[in-house]
């Protein structure tokens, strides 16, 4: 049985996202001689490049609408150069084993991908000419190309003015964390909400890691506000700090993204009071989607340490919270590894109703009813529940395979 190094698991947990697959992370890890530090640097470069490429595609679409062919071509050339830079260099192919000849064609333009494959073919022919095999025949079937099965549908979004604070809070890209498309009206609304926050200046100032406080307490002092109805909970701050392996920079960046999520949630809650019917339902779905985005993606749970399988149900609508917990249970029970060796308790942060209508903790109450017999109150954390999972039996494992 192949044992996956812990350092690789940690890198996959931190960096896997729709634009960066776990298999590509694994490939880079072994390509770089299983060096976790070099791999992390490579992956950070990859994410930075991808953010620029995504923006260049938006600019290219705008140039296309405006009929500016020269601008389109300029952006296309820049996109293809950056995506090439994301791959291994073609100058070192002679040093690679056949199994390492893997290239990522995602996010090339069509012409850029074709030209890149041609250059790979030329580099392979040169490799063969320089070898002792005495042949110039290049078998391209020996090379693996990674590409999207279906290109994502492109949406051309009207450019909107983004305030400086928004740029600061979302400047650092975090894998598995993103925002839905934000309209101009929503941006104006959350800008107004941000300006009203007493702690807003602390959120955007450079975070000082040199402090007499313990690191997690320093983060808490910046981001935790007990009195705010839409604030982040202290135990969630602690959870993020430990799930990111006490990396203060990553934890701070994640909490800054969380501020934007919570501002959007606050806006939608305040706005929905004037809505009825379909518009009201659509607003509820947006709230539940944003509340899900605050948590880790469910398809990544196998990579999260079992002691850190914790989920924040704050801000969900009641039906959205119940549906989300159902999805969490399904993801854990369908996993081949999470329950394979031992039973499991996960934590659900529900709050205790201080900011709920009539101080009624409806989500907490409904969960205790729905999962009676396998759920209990956390004796150490007020406002948290513990949901129990039994270890899988051999029959249940064989049925899930």
Secondary structure, 3 states (H helix, E strand, C coil): CCCCCHHHHHHHHHHCECCECHHHHHHHHHHCCCCHHHHHHHHHHHHHHHHHHHHHHHHHHHHHHCCCHHHHHHHHHHHHHHHHHCCCCHHHHHHCCHHHCEEECCCCCHHHHHHHHHHHHHHHHHHHHHCCCCCCCCCHHHCEEECCCCCCCCCCCCCCCCCHHHHHHCCCCCCCCCCCCCCHHHHHHHHHHHHHCCCHHHHHCCCCCCCCCCHHHHHHHHHECCCCCCCECHHHHHHHHHHCCCCHHHHHHHHHHHHHHHHHHHHHHHHHCCCCHHHHHHHHHHHHHHHHHCCCCHHHHHHCCHHHCEEECCCCCHHHHHHHHHHHHHHHHHCCCCCCCCCEEEEEECCCCCCCHHHCCHHHHHHHHHCECCEEECCCCCCEEEEEECCCCHHHHHHHC
